[in-house]
Amino acid sequence: MPTLRLKIKLVFAITGMVLAIVATISTLYISEVVYQRVQKTYSDGDFIAHEIFTVARDALETDLSSTRIDLNDPKQVDAATEDILQTDVGVNSLLRSIVGYSPTIQDAALTNASGKILLHTNENLIGKVAQQREDISSLVNGGTWNQLKVAYGHARVYDVRVPLVRNGAVFAEVRVGVQTVFLQDQLRPLVNRALIFSGIAIFASLVLAAGLSNFALRPLEAISHRLDLINSGQLETAEAPPRRSDEYGAVSTKIDRLGRQMRDVKEVFSALKENLDQMMANLQDGVMLFTSDYKAVLVSASAERFIGIPRGEMLGHQPTEIFSQDSRLGQIILEAFATRNPIDQVEVASESGRHLEISLDFIEERGERIGALLNLRDAESVHRIEDEIELSRRLAAIGRLTSGVAHEVKNPINAIVVHLEVMRQKLSDVDPATRRHMDVIGSEIKRLDRVVQTLVDFTRPVELRLNETDLRKLVDDVTTLASPEAEHHKVHIELETPEPLPVRIDADLVKQALLNIVINGVQAMPEGGNLHVAAHREGESALIVVRDEGPGIPADVRDKIFNLYFTTKTGGSGIGLAMAYRVVQLHNGSLEFDSIEGQGTTFYLRFPLWEENAQGENLREQPRAVSEDSVHTA
């Protein structure tokens, strides 16, 4: 939908204001005319009703006082009232004469308390129950809209009612029917004439206001054009407006100067905003920047996770509105803001049990406070990274040691094997005991050679064969391979892979690593149980969860389970978990675990999800050969 020009908007605004004024005055006039006519009709009906009331009351007071009846008996009073009213000459004469009093009066009647007609201008209705009609007071007090409906709606009859009261109770009522037919005939010409005059006045004012505003605001068209050029960024290429010394020339010059300043500021702001948004989105720490009056003007996405409040509810608010005094975190931060004492890397436990490292710095320039910077960091992640770095350091040291030892031991083993074979050939006729000892020596040398070869293979640089793979298919293949072992241990494998998980991995290496963990979980439940294997998305990573129901890992050996050759199983090699840890690291992932003694162990394998850019290259990882020094970095 095209945008209206500024001049047209101003013309519409001025003419609309005039239109509103004329329409309001016209409405007030029409409503007053209608009200006066309705009020006149009501007054006529009320006057007639009170005339009948006065005559009937006088007749009843005179006759009832002279009649020998029990005035406390309602039936006798009703019978006497009916007889008096029907035989009284004054009342009957008045009823016969009022119909012609006003064209809006339709009928008149006297009824008893139960609504029975005692006297009526139409004698055929005497003795019947009076028809229920709306009281005319609802029309008088109903507002202009309801009164206009009388002029243009269906004809109706309203009642004007005056009760006759004796001893505080109504025993008779005067009813005068007022019809709207003649009222419509009186109102319509007046209303139509008022509407015609109002329409003419509105149209004339509209034309006059449009003409005057168009003439007076003609220079705004050029100003609007200049503003459009500023908005579209074409101010520099547009022709300069003619030099004028009036207000228009001054405004045009200021608009041009303002447009150039806005363009420069917009370019700088866009660049800063783009860089800042990219930086804040990638921050893992929660960062909050406060102004000099301690209002939050910058909040990183991670701050929502630490504080538990959406960014929109934190921006523009002070610390007292963001943090609660009921939490330890809020107490420390609010106290620091109140005393203006900075916080230097303090670890605090939040209400959810998460440990956070917080730091608060107050920013000053030339001794004047200009703001504050609050930083929140997940202490558990820091500790976990430190542990992984320590583990990687140990693995790297073991790798370098085992690599050197393996190469040094390999050559003597080969020499021993050669000389042992020469001895067998020279000692062809030896006794059985000597041959048995030589066979034992040969067997042990072969076992030692396999151990050394394993060391060499573990420390050898790995060439990853990366291919795009759906992790669901790999997990399904691993559970299929582990099924015979699970059946042997009476373990039921529960598989859960609800969504596609595209990753770029060396499928053979990852499959062997995951199989080692699954087999360990199965063997951890010798009496049987359930092994839960699930794969799903977690942020920008694919997460594999393997949870068993075994006895758990003892607390004193949990920091050693990824060490090479460390095992708690009888006959175990201590290579499986070390190899799995190494494979996950080769894919820029992470391998973690939680264990509760008596309840089981859960392993978490994370791999980056595969995403392609416009050139089809991976945004996160590239196929590469990994050497010994880079294998063990977390």
N, C-alpha and C positions, 0 to 999 in steps of 0.2 A: 504494500500500500504506500503510494508516494506521500512524502512529508509536506505538509502545508508550509508555504512561505511565511516569514515573520509578518509581512504586511497584511496578508490575509488573516492571520491569527489575530492581529490587533483590530482589524476591521470587524471580525466576528465578535471579538470581546466587547467593543464599544456598542455595536448594534445589539448584541445580546443583552447588555446592561439596560439600554433604552427599552428594548422589548420587555424585559422583566419589569421595569417601572410602569410602562403603559398597561401591561397585562395585569399588574397588581392593582392599579387604580381602577381599571375596568372591572375587575373581579369584585373589588370592594363596592363599586357602584351597583353592579347587578345584584350582589348579595343583599345590599341595603334595600333595593327596590322590592326584591322578593320577600324579604323579611317584613317590610312595612305592609304589604298586601296580606301576607299570612297573619300578621298581628291584627290587622283590621278585621279579617274574617273571624278570628278568634274572639275579638272584642264584641262583635255583633252577636255571636252565638252565646257568649258569656252573659251579655246584657239580657238577652231573651230568657236564658235559663234562670237568672236571678229574679226577673219579673215573675215568671211562673212560680219560682220558689216563694216569693213574698206573698202572692195571692193564695197559694195552696197552704202555706203556714198559717196565715190569718184565718182561713176557713177552718182548718183542723183545730186550731186552738179554741175557736169559738164553739164549734159543734161538739168536740170531744169533752169539753168541760161541762156542757149541758146534757150530755148523754149519760144515761145510767148504765154504765158497763164497768166491768172490773179492769181498770187500766193496767193492772199487773199481769193480766192474761194476754199473751201475744196474739192468740187466735181472735179474741174479741176485739182487740185493737186493730188488727189487720182488716177484719170484716167491717168495722166501723169506719176505718180510713177509706176503704174502697167505696163504701156507700156514700160518704160525705163528698169525696172528690167527684164521683160520677153524677151527683145530684146538685152540686154547687154551680150556680149560673155563672158566677164570675170566672171560675176556673175554666169552664167549658168555653165561654166566650173568648177568653184570652187564647186558648189553644186553637180555636178556629181562625183567629185573626193573625197569628204570628207567621203562618206559612207565607203570606204575601209580604211580610216585613222586609225580607232580604232575599235576593235570588240564590244565595248560598245556603239558606236554611231549607233542609229537606223535610224534616218532621220534628215533632216534639212529643214527649211522653212522660207519664208519671208511673213509676214502678214501685212495688214493695221491696222488702229486704231480700227476698229470694229471686227477684228479677221478673216477677209476674207483672204484666202491663195492667195498670188500674185505669189509665186514661191515655188516649192516643189521638193524634190528629187524624189517623185512619181508624175509624170505628171498628173495622173488621179485625184489627189486631188486639182489641181489648180482650183480656183474659188469657192471652198467650204469653209465652216466655219471651222476653225481649232479646233481640239478636245482639251478640257480643261484638262490639266494634271498638277499634283502637281509640284511646283518648287523644284529643287534639293537642294536649300538652306535649306529647312526644314529637309532634310535627313542629311546634313552636320552638322547642328546645333541641331539635334534632340536627341543627347545623344547616349551612347553605346548601350542601349537596343534596340532602334529603328534601329540602324545600324546592330545589330545582326539579327534582323528580316529580313533584306535584304538577309543575307546569308542563312537563313533557312525558309524564308517565300515564298509567291507566287511572281512570276516574275512581275515586274512593269516597267513603263516607266516614267521618270521624265524629265522636261524641264529645259534647260538653256536658259534664256531670256536676250536679250540685246536690249533696245529700241532705235529707231532713232527719234531724237528730232529736231523740227524746230520751231523757235520763242517761245521756252518754252513749246511746246505741242508735245506729241507723235503722229507721223503720220504713223509710221511703226515699226515693231518689228522683230528681228531675234530670231528664236526658234530652238534649237537643242535638239532632243530627245535622252536621255541616257537610255538604257535598263539595267536591273539588272541580266539578264540571265548569261552573261559572267562574271559579277561581282561576282555572286554566285559561278561560277566555279572556280574563283580565290580565293575567301574567304574561302570556305568550307575546302579545304585541309589544309590551314594555321590554321584555327580555330580548326579543329579536331586534328591536330598535337599538337597545344598548349594545348588543353584540355587533351590529353593523357599524355603529359609531366606533366601537373599540377596534374592530378590524381595520377601519379606515385610518384611525389614529396610529395603530401599530404599523401598518404598511407605510404610511407617510413618514413616521419616525425612522423606520428601517431604511428607507431610501435616503432620507436626509442624513442619517448617521453614517451610512456607507459612503455617500458622496463626500461629506466633510472629512471623515477619517482617511479616505483614500487620497484626498488632496493634501491633508496635513502630514500624512505619513509616507508620501511618495519617496522621500530620500531614504527611507528604510530599505527599499528594494535594493539599492546599491550596497548599503551596509550589509544586508543579508547575503548578497552575493559574495562580498568579501569574507564574511564569516564562513560561508560554504567552502570557499577556497582554502581557508585555514584548516577547516575540518578534514578536507581531502588531501592536504599537503601540497597544493598547487599554488601557494601564494607567491613563490619566487618567480614562477613562469607567467603569472598573470600581468596584464598591462597595469601600469600605475594609474590610479584615478586622477582626474584633472585636479589641479591645485585650486582649492577654494578657501576663502578666509572666514567662512561662517562656521557654525557648530558642526555641520556635516564634515567639513574638511578636517577639523580638529579630531573628531571621532574617528575618521578613516585613518589618519596618521597614527593614532594610538592603537587602533586595531591591527595595523600592519606591524607595528613594533611588538605588540603583544603576541601576534602570531609567530613571529620569528623566535621570540623567547620561549613560547610554548613548544615549538618544534624542537629547539635545542634541549629543553628540559625533558621532553618526551623521549628523545633518543637516548639520553643518559639514563633516564629512569627505566626504560625498557631493558637496556643492557644490564643495569644493576639488578633489576627484578628477576631477569632470567637466570643470571648467575647465582643470585641468592636463593631462588626457589630450587635450583638444581643442587646447591650445596646443602640446604636444609633437608631436602628429601632424602639425601644419601647419608645424613648423619645418623648414627646409631645412638648417640647421646641425646638426652633431652636438653634443649637449649631454650632459655627464655630471656628476652631483653626487655628491660623496663626503662621508662623515661624518668625525667627528673622528679616528677610527682608520683613515681612508682606505679605507672600503668603499663601493662604488658602490651608491647607493640610488635613483638616478634616471638613466635612460638613454633618450634620444630615439630614435625609429625611424631617423633618418638616421645615427646613430652606427654602426649595423650596417654600413651601406654603406661608411663610411670605414675602419672597423677590420677588418671581415670576420669578426666573431664575433657569434652570435645574442645578443639582449638577455638571455635567460635565463641564458646562461653568463657574463655580465658582472655582473649584479645580485648583490650580496652578496660580491663578490670585490675584492681589493686590486689596485692598479696592476701590481704584479709578476706577478700571475696573469693579467692582461689583455693587457699589452704585452710584447713580446719585446725583449731586448737586442740581437738580431741585426739589427733594423731601425733606421734613423735616427730615425724617429718615436718608437719605443719608447725609444731611448737618451735623447732630449731630455726626454721626459715623465718617465721614471723618475729621471733626474738632478735634475729640478726638484723632484720629490716628496722625494727624498733630502735635498736641500739646502734645501728650502722656499723656493726662489727663484721668484717668479712669472715667467710667460712672457708677453711682450707682442707679439702679432701677428708670429710667426715663420713664414716659409714653408719647408716641408719637402717633399721628394719622397719618396713612399711607394714600397714595393717594386714596386707595379704601374705605376709611372711617373706616377701622379697627384700633382699639386702641391696641398698642403694648407696652409691658414693655421691655426695653433694658438695658443691663448691659455689661460693657466692662472692663476687667481686663488685665493689662500688667504683664506678667510673667517675673520675673528676678531671676537670681541666681548669688550670690556674686557680685551684682551690675552690672551684664552684662545682657542685654536684650536678652531673648531667645524665645519670642513669645507673643501672645495675645489671649485671650479667649473672644468671643462675644456670649452673650446669648439673645435670642429673645423669648418672651412669649406673648401669647394672653391675653391681659388685660381683655377683655370682658369675657373670660372663667374664669379668676380668680375672677372677680366680681360676675359672675354667681354662681360659686362654693361657694363663701362667702355668697351670698344670700340664696343658698340652705342649707348651714350649719346653717344659722340663722333661716331659716324656720324649719329645722329639730329640732333645739334646742327648738323652740317654741312648735312644735308639741309634742316633748318628754315631755316638761314641762306640756303641756295640758293633755297628756296621763297619766302622773303620778298623776296629780291633779284629773282628772275625775275618774281615777281608784279608788282612795281613797274615793272621794265623793260618787261614785256610791255604793260602798260597805257599806258606813255609812248610806246612805239614804235608801237602799234597806230594811234593817231590820225594821225601823220605818214604812215604807209603808206597809209591810206585817202585822205589828201589827195593823195599822189603818184599813186595809181591814178586818182583823178578828173581831175587835171590832165593826166596822160598821155593819157587818153581824149579830153580836149578838144583837145589838141595833134594827135592823130590826125585828128580831125574838121576842124581848121583846115588841116592840111597834107595835104590829100587828094591833091595832085599832087606827090609827092616822088619822088626817085630811089630805086631799089631798095636801094642801100647804106644810105641814111638810114632806110628802113622796116625793114631788117634790124636795125639798131641799136636802133630803138624796140621791136621785138619782143623782143630780148634783154633790154632794160630791163624790159618787162612781165613776161617769164617769171621774171626774178630777183626782181621785186617779189612775184609770187605765191608763189615758194618761201620768201621771207622771211616772208610772211604766214602760211604753213603752220607755219613754225618757231615764230613768235610764238603762234599758236593752240595749238600743242602745249604751250608753256609755260603758257598760260592754263588749258588743260584739266588739266595735271598739278598745278597749285597750287590748283585750284578745290575747295571743300568737296564731299565725296562723301556722298550719301545711300545707305546700304547697304540692299539689299533682301534681308533675311535669311530663309531658308527652311530647314527641316530636310531634309538631303540625305545620302544614303549616299555617302561619299567614294570608294568602289569604283567606282560608276557614273561619277562625274566623271573619275576617272583613266582609266577605260576609254574614255570619249569623247575625252579628250585624245590618247591613243595612236592612236585611229582617225583623228583630224584630222592627226596628225603622220606617219601612215603614208606618204602620197605623197612627202613630203620625205625620209623615211628610205629609201624604195626608190630615190629618185634618188641618194642618197649611198651606197647599198649597205650600209645599217645595219639590223641586225636588232634589233627591240625585244622585250625579255623582260619580260613583265608578271606581277606576283605580288601578288594581293590575296586573302589567305586568309580574312578574317573581315569581318563588317559593321562599318562605321565611321560611326556617326551623328554628324553635325556640323550646326551651324546657321550657314550662310554665304551670301554673295552668290555664287551659282554662276557667273554670267557673269564676274565679276571674277576669282574664283579660277581659273576655267578658262583665262582669258587669261594670268594670271600663270604657271600651270603650263605652258601651251603655250609661252610664251617660253623657259622653262628647258629644256623638252624639245627645242625647235628648236635652241637653243644647243648642247645636247649632241650632236645629230645633226650640226650643221655643224662641230663640233669634230673630227669623224672623216671627213675628206675621202676617205680611202682605204677607208672602210668599217669595220665592227666591230660590237660588241654594245652596246646601250644598255639598262641594267637599270632598270626602273621598278617600285617596290614600295610598298605601303601597308599598314600594320599598326598595332596598338596599342602604345603605350609609356607605361605608367602611366596617367595620366588624359588623355593626349593622343593624337591621331591623327597618325602620322608618315608622310610621303611621302618616299621616297628615290629620287633620280635620279642614276645613276652611269654615266659614259661611259668610254671607253677612249682618249681623245684625249691630246694632249701635255701637258695640265695647264696651270694658270695660273701664269705666272712669279711668283716670290716678291715682286718689286719692285712689282707692280701689284695684289696681292691685296686690299690695304686700300682700293682705289679702284674696284672693279668695281661697287659699288652707287651710285657717284656718277652724277648725271644727265649725259648726253651723253658719258660716258667709254666708249670701246669700243676693242677690239684687232682688230676685224674690218674688212676693207676694205669700205666701203659701209655699215657699221653705223651705227645712229642713236644708240646709247648710252642708250636709253630703256627697253628691255625689262627689264633686271634692276632698275633703279631703280623701275620701276612694280611689278614683282613684290614687291620688298621692301616697298613702300608698302601693297600690297593685303594681304599677310600681317599687317603691323602693324595694319591696320584691323580685323582679325579677332582681335586679342589673341593672335596667334601669333608665331612666330619663323622666320627664314630664315637658315640657316648653311651653310657649305660646308667641305669638306676637299679639298685638291689636292696631288698628288704629281707633279712634273715627269717626264714620260715614262710615267706610269702612269694618268693620268686625273684627273677631278674628280667629286666627289660632293656634291650639294645635298640639304639636309634641310629640309623644310617641316613645321612643327608647327602643329596647330590644336587648340583645346580640344574634347574630346568633348562631345556634347550630352546633358545630363541634365535631367529635369524634376522639380520639386518637387510637392507635393500640389496646388498651385493651377495647375500646368501652366506655371509660369514658369521660364525658364532660370536655373540657379544661378550661371552664370559670366559670361554676356554678355547685353546687352540691345540691341535695335536702336536705333541712334542716328545722328544726322547728325554727321559728323566735320569739324571746321574745319581750317584750315591749321595752326594752332598745335598741334593735338593729333595731327596726322597723323604726325609724325616722331618721336614718343616711342617708345622701345623697349619 
